Amino acid sequence: MKKRILLLAGIAAFSSLALNSCTKVANTIIQSIDLDGIEVTVNVPVTSVTDSMTYSAIGSATVNVNVDSIIKSKTANTYGINNVDEFKLKSCELTILTGSSTNNNFANFKSAKASLFTNAKTTQSLVGEVTNNPNVFATTLSLPVNTTTNYKDYLPASGPVVVTYDVEGALRAPVTAPMTVKVVAKYSIHVTL
């Protein structure tokens, strides 16, 4: 009886150590990184088109981001772009930097959406969209995003990623003065060895 108890105690201790070691190994193999803010600036021109049912191009902007360097800096050079398992969007926010007024702001837009493509994948992908935007003065607009889409295929195997964001909108009122709009997209990067 004593031998069985000692044997069971030994098995329990070994199992506990093995499980603890596996957890530590798993934690070193998988890591999540937040990429807070790929920013671009879009120039919104004056327009008199007010078809609230039809999207029109508002503006486009391109930015170079060295995702590999960002990952390496946040993981003490343990991981790089080749270790990316998931690259998912967390949020997308538009902010008017210049040109807003009581008659010239996001209330002018009934709907708005942003999409992206990169030097690694030129197929446009919808980033976020707001429909039935409230008709109230606003200089910021958060686009609801799909947080489950994996943009891993939009990353190159090496070098910087060149991201182009396109912004479109359906107007309920004309844009009477040019506006400069900042687009900030935040991502979550999941890396594994």
Summary of the structure (lengths in Angstrom):
residues: 193
radius of gyration: 23.7
end to end distance: 45.8
largest distance: 90.2
contacts: 564
relative contact order: 0.30
helix: 23%
strand: 47%
